[in-house]
Structures are given as structure tokens and as C-alpha cells.
Amino acid sequence: MSISNLIVHEIQKHEGERKAILIARPNENPVDGQAEAVSAQVTNLFNRSGMNTGRFANPQGSDEGSQFPALLVKHFKDDAFVDFSGFTKDCAAEYLKHLEPVEEAEGGLLWFNHYELHDTHFLYIVMLKRKHGIGLGADLSLSQIEQIEMEKLHMALRINLTAWQSGDEGRYIAFRFGRAPKFESEYFTQFIGCDEPKVAAKETRKLVDLTSAFCQSEGLPSKQANEFKKVVSEHCQAKVQDREPLEIKVIASEVESRFSVEQANKFLEIADSESFKMEKEIFVEKAALKKLTRLSGSSRALTLSFDSELLGESVVFDADSGTLVIKELPKSLLKQLQSM
């Protein structure tokens, strides 16, 4: 990651009040070791679970709704910000417009970070909070200090500027709310000007269900179905690792190479059906992938979970009687059973 621009502004607002004050830094923060360390922490927190994705309702901006897209059009030219400090001040002022009507909301630190990764430009806007801590002076005396809370993100967004500027129809905005209450997530979404935000976990679960529906519609034998699901899971895991969206056509290409063109078209047809309405690309939530390669279920007294590839091998299911036969028990469980 190569940081191009970085600046932090402060918004002062107390809960229960409508008045908010912007304390704007006059120029950009230096990109030094401390800035890079905080940026790395922000990135690590951002890439945890709970991401939403979307696109601007009006990519070029308009007189109605959020002015954020219009500010990008005005300031971001040829992969660079003409006046990053001015852009962020305008954004912070726009943020205030959406924040002030919400009495329950509080202020904080607005972190703006423009960086480049793999020839792609991104912009972070993150709401950070202050917290009290204990410092140790040179004479080993204890004192209270204020520091940035880096254990969690309150609200944050990341825009793929390259995709947005090229007119990409994909979901080039990724954002998360942390544990922010609903009233905060609503004004933050309005500030972004995001169109129909999607939750990555839900989209991933839809992909898991889509994969199963395709296997069922084509009558694939268990072994073939499990192998295909494993390949889909591997594609998803790779995108999680690279922090990139997964294109549905990539999975369709996998269907074509493994089966046929007709079945690839069938996969896309199911993806576009009323039951799924899959986006062309989705951000993958790692935790939501488990059902692709594992079967699990539980009741008050029993919990079962195993790799789906074991079905038909060491785990045998009898559909008529609704029973499972497990041939190879885990050694730890077997030891417990033998000692009873």
C-alpha cells in the first residue's frame, strides 16, 4: 500500500445536542511511520466481518441527496486529488449536515486516507473515537492521557476510486458500521449517497445457496457436487485473501470448464432468477462460506458438524430412515465412549 494523501479532522458534538463544530486541520498530515502504522491498523479492522457494499445512487452527483459524489467529481482528476485538504474539508462539512439532526449521535475524528494498491486507487473515510488511557512519564509517574481508540472501528467506508471513475457498474463502495446503532448507520449511509447497500454475509449465503441449487438442478452426484462446491469455496477464499470482490462470471467459467457451456448458462440463469438476483460481483464474508464444504446441525442435546466430502464415505445417510451412520469416529470421542 502506497499512501498518497492523509488528513484527520475533528468533529465536536455531544450526545443530546444538535450543534456540531468542525475543527479542520489546515494541511495534510505527514505520511510518516506513525501514520503508516495507524493506516495498517485501520485496514486490518476494516477487513474483518460485517462489511456492506454498494454504489452511488448518482455517481456524478446531483443537487439532491448527498453531495459526496459531486465532491469526488470536482476534486479527483487523473488518479490524483487536486486539493486533498480542500476536498476533505468539504466532505467533513457535508458529514456535519447529516450528523447534526441526529441528537443521539456524537462527534469524533474523521480520518481521510487516499492510497494506491496494485495500480488501483482507494479512499478511506473512517470515524475514529478518542479514549482515556494511562501514561507513564519519564520519572515513572502515572497520568491520564487521551489516545485514539484502535480496538474497533465505529464507522468506515472505502471507495475503489479507479472503478468508480471508470464507470464500473459493480459495487465499488465497501463500508461497515462496527457496533454503531441504527440511527448512526442510517445517517452515515445517507452521507455516502449509497444505492441499495448489500450485506456481504447475506450475499455470500446467497452464493452458497445458489451453488447448492445448481448442483441439485443438474442432478450432480454427491462426489461431483462436493468437488464443485470446494472449488467455489477456494475461489471465494482467494478473493477474501486479496480483499477483492468475486465476479459471478468466474464461477460460471468454472462450470463451463468442468461441465459444459449449456450448464454454465444454466448457472447464470439461476443466478439471475427471482430466487437469487445475484449481483455481478460480491464481496465475500469468510464465515458465511462454511456451508459450502461442511454439513452441520444442532438440537438442545446434540450438535453435528462434518466436511461434506465425508458423506458417502465415512458418513452414510439413509434417506428412508433419516439416519446417519458414522464409520470413523474421532479418536477423542471414541476414547470417551470406550471409557463409559
Secondary structure, 3 states (H helix, E strand, C coil): CEEEEEEEEEEECCCCCCCCEEECCCCCCCCCHHHHHHHHHHHHHHCCCCCEEEEECCCCCCCCCCCHHHHHHHHEECCEECCHHHHHHHHHHHHHHHHCCCCCCCCEEEEEEEEEECCEEEEEEEEECEEEEEEECCCCCEEEEEEECCCCCCEEEEEEHHHHHCCCCCCCEEEECCCCCHHHHHHHHHHHCEEEEEEHHHHHHHHHHHHHHHHHHCCCCHHHHHHHHHHHHHHHHHHHHHCCCEEHHHHHHHHHHHCCHHHHHHHHHHHHCCCCCCCCEECCCHHHHHHHHEEEEECCCCEEEEEHHHECCCEEEECCCCEEEECCCCHHHHHHHHCC
